Amino acid sequence: MRYPGFINGSVKSQSLIADGEQTMNWYLEEIRAPGASSQVALYPTPGFSAYIVAPQITHIGTRAGIEVNGRAFVVVATGFYELFATQTATLRGTIIQDNNLAQIVYNGPTGDQLLISSGGNAYNYNLTTNTLTLVLTAEAHQIGMLDGYFLALNQTTGKLRISAVNDGLTWDSTQFALRSDQPDPWKGMVVNAPDIWLLGSKTGSVWYDSGAAPFPLAARQGLTVPFGTGAPFSFAFVSGVGYWLATNRDGTGTIVSTRGYAPQKISSFEVDTALATYRRDTSITDAEALVYEAEGHTFFILRFPRAQATWAYDTTTGSWAERGKWNAALNGYDVWAPRVFLSAFGKSLVGNATTGTIATMEVTLGSEADGSVIRRLRRGPVLVNENRRGPLHNFELLFEAGVGLATGQGSDPQFMFRGSSDGGKTWGNERLMSIGKIGQYHPRAYVTRLGSPRLWVPEVSVSDPVPTRIVDAFVNNLWQGQ
């Protein structure tokens, strides 16, 4: 019989025996053709291959990236680099840094300038002369651009400053705004033209370019967003929809999205439970957003560096799953490696927090940028038959077989299986089973002799560098007799 609910995302409830599902480094795709063998499948998240490495980039820790008119730039630690399609890089200047992401925005072809924020400072980069100039000190923790104006938000004072139009070198000290509609000062800002979203710790505002003089920005009257944020770098827009880790007057630690100006909760109870755990054990104020599109899916990624956790929301399917970089020494997952994404030179490029490597990201790749394994894991829902024991003879996975590599690791792809008979509290020994070598399309991936469990949970993992896809799962002779 088909194993109900095995193909699913991460659903880790407060009680493991209620539901302890986990999906790591796979994502769900709906198969909508009426004649498909399955209506949903687990497909692998992208792998990575080094693209630009030392000595081209000598700093460590990518913090921002942008592509503008065929040119690409990244911030790596204190270095501001231009990248080239020849897999080379040139250091264009140095800036200060802190533990947060940096940001880069562009004011259009008329101004032809970039503004870079890092460590609270803002730097103007002239794309014609390749000149980097410090323009604001301790006044620009987050930045944006609207209608040719650069915007800079001071997270300490809540002050919003504005440059001259099409000129990021000129900042009139009298041209600024402070929040007056609510008592919580602005802490985070994202521009989604024609709107400027400004979030305090409990509520938010939406401003726009009114065209007034001398200060052109104004609030949309009568509009207060009922959510703020304690994690300003968690806020991002995806195709006109905003997503962020939200707080309000009632509490903290849920994720919302907004269409128009009405935020709605999108995190499940299980995701909120995970966030509450991170908040108690470490922190969630360091949450960082990353957005990318691949294979028709657009993902809103939330990284929690101190909690060493990453959640991925598929904006296409509305499903949640997890990401992580396998740490063999600790036998566990670290935060997902990519911190910055940009599309340049016809490639999807990423940088991470712990190296200076810029890597390509593709679903056809099966390893981390440093060559280490990507460990993919699926832990299924609890199978229970009125809390009674009974023999379970066979568990079978419908992998797409025959996708092995010609030589080396992955030439005979394996999956690792272990089972729990108490709802995921304890686990049996790990078993290694074959998926099928390259060109072998008929092997069956299954395990037998599973005992007589009462609350049975299977866990399957794969670490071979092949595009492993799980289409379905089955259990045979489930709880016959008692």
N, C-alpha and C positions, 0 to 999 in steps of 0.2 A: 504494500500500500504506500501511497505517497505520504511523505513525512510533512504534515501540515505546518506551514510557517517556517520551514528551515531556511528558505531564501528570503532574507529579511535584513534590516539594518541593526544598529545597536539599540537594545531595549533593556537596559540594566536597572531593574526595579530595586526598591529598598530591600525587598525580600528576594533572595536568590531562587527560592523554591517557587515563587510566583513567576518570575521571569528574570533570567540572567543573560540574555542574548548579547553577543558581542560580534561586531563585524569590523575587522581591522584591515585596512589597505585593499578592500574591495568596495565597489559601489553597486547599487541596484539599477537595473535597466528594465523597464517594462517592455514586454514583447506584445505588441498590440494586434498582430495579425491573428485573425480568428482561428486559423489552422495550426498555429505554433504549438510545439510540443510542451512548452511551458509559458506561462504568462509573465514571468519575471525571472531574471538571472542575475548572478553575481559576476561582475566583470572587474578586471584588475585595475587599480589606480596606476598612474604613470610611474615609469622608472626614469633614470637619469644617466647622462653621459657628460663627462667634463668637456667644456667648450673653450673657455679661457681660463688659464691657470697661471700660477707663479712661473717665471718672474714678471709676466705681464701685469699682474696685480699683486702687490706686495703687502697690502693690508689684509686684515682678517675680520670678517663679519659684515655681510651685506645688509644695508639698512634702507635703501630706496632705489627705484629704477624708473626710467621713462624712455619712451621712443617718440621722437619728434621729427617728422619729415625725413625719415630714412636714417636719422642719427639716433644713437642710443647712449644713455648715460646711467651710471650707477653711483651710489654712495657706498663705499666699503670702509667701515670704521671712520677714520678722519680723512680718507682719500675720496676725491671726486674725480671719477674716471669717465672717459669716453670709450665706448666699445666699438669694434669694427668687425665687418663680416669676414675679414681675414684671420679671425680668432686672435686678434691682438687688442691691446688697450693702451691708452695714453692718460697719464695723470694730469688733470687740468687744474688742480689746486687742492688745498687742504682746508678743512673746517674743523670745528670742535664737535664732540660727540657726547651723548649720554646713553642710557640703557634703552631708550625708546627708538622706535622707527624714525628715520628721517623722512622728509617728503620733498617732492619735486613737482612743480607745476609750470605751465607754459602760457604766455600771454598772447599768443597768436602771431601771425606773420608780420603784422604792422610793428609790434614791439620787438619781436624776434628775440625774446629773453626767457630764460628760466629763472625761477626763484626756488632756492633750496633752503629748507629749514632743518636745523640740526642743533640739538642741545640748547634750544631756546633762541638761537641766532638765526638770522636770515641773510642769505647771500644771493646776489644777482649775478647771473652768468649771461654775457652777451654772446649769442650764437654766431655773430659775424666776426667779432674780434677775438673770440675765445678768451675773454677776460672775466675773472671771478672777483667780485667785490663784496665785502661785508657791508650790509646796509642797515641791519637792525641788531641790537644786542639785548639779549634776555627779554625780547618782546614777541618772539615768533615761535611758539611751541608747535602750532599747527598753522598751515597756510592753505590758500585756495586762490582761484582766479575766476572773475566774473566780468564780462563785457570789457575786457582789457585792463581791468583793475586787479592788481595783486592784493590779497587780503592776508592779514596776519593776526592770529589770536594769541594773547598772553594768558596762559592757563592760571597763572598766579593771581593776576588782578582781574581777569575777565574782560580785559580791554580788547576791542576789535579795531585794528588800524587798517588804513587803506592807502595804496600808493597813488601816484599820479597815473592817469590813464595811459596805457602803453609804455610806461616808464617805471621799471622797478628800482631805479636808482634814486627816485625822488619820493620822499615820505614826509608830508607836512605833519608836524607834531600836534597840530590842532585838529586834524582829521581823524577822529576816532569815535567809537560808540561804547557805552556801558549799558548793561541790562538794567531796565527799570520796571518791567512788567511783573517779575517774580523775584523773590529774595535770593534764589540760588544763582550765583554768578556763572557765566558760561565757562565750560571746561573743555568742550570739544566742538569741532567744526568740520563740516563737509559741504562742499558746493555741489549741488545738482541743479544746474541752470534750468530755469531762471531763479532758483531758490538758493539761499544760504541757510543751511540747517545749523543751529547753534544750541548745544545741549549743556544744561547745568547738571548738578548732581541729582536733581529730582524731576525737573521739567525741562522743556525746550522751547525755543522760539524759531520762527521762520522769517527771514528777511529777504529783501529783493532790491534791485536797482530801480529806484523810483524816478531817477533823473533829476532830483532836486539839487539845489545848490545852497551852500557850498559842499555839503556832505550828501552824496547821492543815494546812500543806502537807507532803507526804512523797514520797519517791521510790518508784517502782514497783520493788520489790525484784527483784534478779537480772536486771535489764534494762539493757543498755548498747547504745546505738545505735552501729554500727560506722563511722559517718561523722560528721564535724563540718563546719565551714565556715570559710572565710576571708572570706566575703562575707555578713555577718549580715542585710543587707537583701534578699538574694536568696531568702529563705525565705517561702513562702506556702502556705496550704492551699486546695484547690479541692474542694468537695463531700466533705470528709473525707479527702482524699488530700494529703499533704505533698509539696512540690517544692522543691528547693534546689540551689545550686551547691556541690558537696561536696568535702571533703578527707578523707583518712584517713592512717593511718600509712604507706601505700604510695605516696602521691602526692597531686596536686591537679589540679583542673580537669575534673571530670566532673559530670553532672547526674543526680540520683537522685529517685525518688518512693517513697513508702511507703504501703502498705495494711496496716493493723495496725501492727506495730512492726518490719517487715522491709524496709528500703530496698533498692530495685532500681535498677540503672543504666538510664536511659532515653535518654541522649544517644547518638547514633550515633558511629562512629569519625570521621566527617567533621565533626560538631559538635565533638568533642573536639579535632580538629586545629585548628579555628578558635580554640577557647579557648586552646590552647597558643600559637598565634601572638599572641593578645592579651596573654597573660601575658609573653611574651618582649619584645614591642614596647612595651607600655604597662602595663596592670594589669587584673586581673579582680576585685580585692577591692572595687571600687566597684559591682559588679553589683547591679541593683535589680529586684525583681519587681513586676509589675503583672498583675492578673487581671481579665478581663472576659468576659461572655457576649454572643453575638450570633448570630442566625439558627440557634439550636440548637447552636452550637459554643461551648465554653469554652476560652479561650486563657490559657496561662501564658506571659507575656512576660518575657524577661530583657534588660534594657537594660545596655549597657556604655558609659557616657558617655565615659571616656577613650579607649577604642578606637573610638568612633563606630560602634558596631555594635549590632544588636538581633536576637535570635532569638525565634521564636514557636513554642511547642509546642501543638498542637491536642490537648487531652486527650480529645477525642471520637474522633478518627481515629488518634492516635498519630503524626502526621506533623510534620516540622520545616520551617519556611520562615523567610524573613527579612523584616524591616520596616526602613524608613528614610525620612528626609525628604530630598528631593532638594535638593542645593546646587548651583545652576547656576553660581555663580562658581568653584567648585572642580571642577565636572564629576564629582561623586561624591555619595555618600549620607552624611548625618549620622545620628546616633542618632535613632530614631523619636521624634517630638515628644511624644506623651502620656507623662506621668510619674505622674499620679494619675488614678484613675477612681472615680466614684461614680454611683449611680443615684438621681436625685431629680427630683421634679416630673413624673414620667412620661417622663423623658429620660435618656439616657446622657451624662454630663458628664465632661469631661477637662480637666486643666490641664497645662501643660508647664513646662520648666525655664527658658525664656528669655523668657517674657512673663507678664503678669498676666491674660491672657484666659482665661476659662472658656468652653469650646466644647462644642457638642453633637456627638456622634459617631454617624453613621448610614451604612449601606452605600449608601444612596441619594445620598449626597453625594460629590462627586468632586474636591474641592480641600482643601488645608490650611486651617487656621483663618485664616491671614493672606492667603488667596486665591491662594497660589502652587500650582504643579502638584504632583500626586502622580504620580511616575514609577513605573510598574509594569514589571517586567522578568522575562522567562523565558529562561534559557539552557538549551538541551536537552542530552541526553547525546551522547557521541561516536558517530557512525555510522562503522563501519569494516567493510570487506569483505576480511578476510584481509590487511590492510595493503596493498591494491592500489588503484591509481587507477582511476577510471571516471567516465563522464559522469553528472551529476545534473541533471535537467532542470527539476524543478518541486517547490516546497515550498509546501504549502497549510495554512492554519490555519482551523479551523472556529470562527470567532467567532460570537457571537450578534449578528447584524446588525440595523440599523434602530433602534438605541437612541441616536442622536445627539440633540443639543439643537436647539431651534428656531432660535436665533441665536447668534452669537459663536463663541468657541472651543468646539469639540465639535459644531458644526452639521454638519461633515463629518469625522467621527472618522478618524484615521489611525493606522497602526501603523508603527513604524520597525524595519527589518530590517538586520542585517549578519551575514555568515557568516565562519567560519574554516575553512581547509583543513588546519590543522596542530594540531588538537585544542584550540584556544582560546589558542594562544600569540600569534598575531597575527590581525588582523581586516581585512576588506575595507571598502569604502566603505559608508556607511549609505544605505539606500533608504527612501523614504517611500511607503506604499501605503494606499489607502482601505479602511475597514471597511464603510462604507455609511451614508448619511444617514438621518435619522429617517424611519421608515416604509418604507425600502428593505430588505426582508427577504431578498432573493435575491443580493446581490453576493457574489462569491467573493474571499477574501483570500489571494492567493498571489504568489509571486515565481518568476521563471524565470531561465535562463542562469546557472546556479550553478557552471559549470566542471566540472573533473574532479578532485575532492578525494580525498585518501587518508584523512584523519581529519577528517571534516566535523562542524562544530558550528554550529547556528543560534542567533541571539540576537534576541529580539523584545521591543520595549518600546512602551509607550503612555503618553502624558502628557495626553491630552484628558480633561476632567472628565466622563466618562460611565462607567457601570457595565460595563466591558468584561469579558466572560466568554469563556474559551476552553474549548471542549468536546472538541476533538480536533485532531490534526495528521496530515498525510499527506506522503509523498514519492513521486514518480513516476519510473520508469525509472532506478532506483537501480543504478549500477555494472553497466550492460550491457556486454558485451564483456570487455575485459581487467580 
